[in-house]
Amino acid sequence: MALTVLVRSGDVKSAPQVTFDAPRIVVGRGEGCDVRLPDPSVSHRHASIRQRGTEYIVVDEGSTNGTFVGPVRLSPHSPRVVRSGDMLRIGRIWLELRVEHVVPTAAANVATKEIALGLVAEALAAQGDPAAVRVFVSQGPDAGRELALTEGGRTYVLGRGQGADLVLDDAGASRKHVELMRKGSQVLVRDLGSKNGATLADQRLEAGKDVPWPRSILLRVGANFLSYEDPVSEALAELERSADERMRDDDLIDAPNASPDPAQVETDAESDEASALATELGPRAASPIAKIPERTTSRRAPDRRGWNLTDVVVALIAISVLALSILGLLWLFKAQ
């Protein structure tokens, strides 16, 4: 029997879920957890759900705010049998468990990360903060221009053509130079057969091939250098680094409504569906996670992985000083 874990809050019809068939499922805020819940009230390794024969048990792993089955708080490290339909409270977040004969989610690690990103995106939207990936021309003739990648899975064209999503005036750019696409937590870039090519870390991209664009690297298009910000991924990383937030005694969390008919709940049986989870989650009655910690945002220019004239001059001076020092030491040894 497989175990389906649903994150329940607000509109249960859109409750994200992932199905496991594994002896142990770790629930927590840390990156390595099987079910990642990006809320400060959730400990990095909060609880685990384990198979024991034909049944499942849940164990609190010494969390800061405890693990609840319904209204009952579990003693740390003391197993409790759970049944299909039971509601677990992990910090502020409610989970519903379903034990059923279904196919486990393919690429469950991808699905659980997309769920975490989707929850963070909802929290940012609830706070009125931007959640879309934003691409900036950091250096070059078109410096200051920007483009928001608001739709996951959609392609955005950059080039000199007036039909491009980000129009560049640089004469070295082709009419359709590159296209970008947000897929889950990645931004993919594809050279569209441009005349002058596009480079990442001084490596020219192969035309027609999707290549992941690391956030720390500048993308060169003609004479322009582009970077991007991903508020959702940055907020998720900040939440995973932050310390546990102890809940107050009066910080009551209402249980969600009764479970809907399983036929109304979408499943994640296919791996390509997992990557669309974050973008498919619509606004809910209430964000399932707490306020995102304050972040200091700055458009830091990523590493270009190249040498400019200043770098060469500094390197030559350093080599000259080192050579003179060595010669001075040799002269002193000879003088003795």
KACOR-V572857 format. One record per backbone hydrogen bond with DSSP energy under -1.0 kcal/mol. CO is the residue of the C=O (numbers start at 1). NH is the residue of the N-H. E is the energy in kcal/mol with one decimal. If there is no record, write none. Layout:
# KACOR-V572857
((CO;NH;E) (CO;NH;E))
This chain:
# KACOR-V572857
((2;100;-2.1) (3;20;-3.2) (4;98;-2.1) (5;18;-1.7) (6;96;-2.4) (10;12;-1.0) (11;14;-1.6) (12;15;-1.7) (16;7;-2.6) (18;5;-2.7) (19;105;-2.1) (20;3;-2.8) (23;51;-2.2) (25;49;-2.7) (26;34;-1.1) (26;35;-2.2) (27;46;-1.3) (27;47;-2.2) (28;37;-2.3) (30;33;-1.5) (35;28;-2.3) (37;39;-2.2) (39;42;-2.1) (40;245;-2.8) (43;29;-2.0) (44;30;-2.0) (46;61;-2.5) (47;27;-3.2) (48;59;-2.8) (49;25;-2.5) (50;57;-2.8) (52;55;-1.8) (55;52;-3.3) (56;82;-2.5) (57;50;-3.0) (58;80;-1.6) (59;48;-2.4) (60;77;-3.0) (66;91;-1.0) (67;74;-3.0) (68;89;-2.5) (69;72;-1.7) (72;69;-2.5) (75;78;-1.8) (80;58;-2.7) (83;86;-2.3) (86;97;-2.3) (87;70;-2.5) (88;95;-3.4) (89;68;-2.0) (90;93;-2.1) (93;90;-3.3) (94;8;-2.5) (95;88;-3.1) (96;6;-2.5) (97;85;-3.8) (98;4;-3.2) (100;2;-1.8) (100;102;-1.4) (107;111;-2.1) (108;112;-2.8) (109;113;-1.3) (110;114;-2.2) (111;115;-2.1) (112;116;-2.0) (113;117;-2.6) (114;118;-2.4) (115;119;-2.4) (116;120;-2.2) (117;121;-2.5) (118;122;-2.0) (119;123;-2.1) (120;124;-2.6) (121;125;-2.3) (122;126;-2.5) (123;127;-1.5) (124;129;-2.8) (133;149;-3.4) (134;229;-2.4) (135;147;-2.3) (136;138;-1.0) (136;227;-2.3) (137;144;-2.5) (139;225;-2.9) (140;143;-1.9) (142;145;-1.9) (145;137;-2.6) (147;135;-3.5) (148;150;-1.3) (151;154;-1.2) (156;180;-2.9) (157;165;-1.5) (157;166;-1.8) (158;177;-1.9) (158;178;-1.7) (159;168;-2.4) (161;164;-1.8) (166;159;-1.8) (170;173;-1.6) (174;160;-2.4) (175;161;-1.7) (177;192;-2.6) (178;158;-3.1) (179;190;-2.2) (180;156;-2.7) (181;188;-3.3) (182;153;-2.7) (183;186;-2.1) (186;183;-2.4) (187;213;-2.9) (188;181;-2.1) (189;211;-2.2) (190;179;-2.1) (191;208;-3.0) (198;205;-3.1) (199;220;-2.8) (200;203;-1.7) (203;200;-2.2) (206;209;-1.6) (211;189;-2.5) (214;217;-1.5) (216;303;-1.4) (219;226;-3.1) (220;199;-1.6) (221;224;-2.1) (224;221;-2.5) (225;138;-1.8) (225;139;-1.8) (226;219;-2.6) (227;136;-3.2) (229;134;-2.2) (230;234;-2.4) (231;235;-2.3) (232;236;-2.5) (233;237;-2.2) (234;238;-2.0) (235;239;-2.5) (236;240;-2.2) (237;241;-1.5) (238;242;-1.5) (248;251;-1.5) (250;252;-2.1) (261;264;-2.3) (262;265;-1.3) (270;274;-1.1) (273;276;-1.1) (274;277;-1.4) (276;280;-1.7) (277;281;-1.1) (298;300;-2.0) (308;312;-1.9) (309;313;-2.4) (310;314;-2.5) (311;315;-2.3) (312;316;-2.4) (313;317;-2.3) (314;318;-2.3) (315;319;-2.3) (316;320;-2.3) (317;321;-2.5) (318;322;-2.1) (319;323;-2.5) (320;324;-2.5) (321;325;-2.1) (322;326;-2.1) (323;327;-2.5) (324;328;-2.3) (325;329;-2.0) (326;330;-2.4) (327;331;-2.3) (328;332;-2.0) (329;333;-2.2) (330;334;-2.1) (331;335;-2.2) (332;336;-1.3))
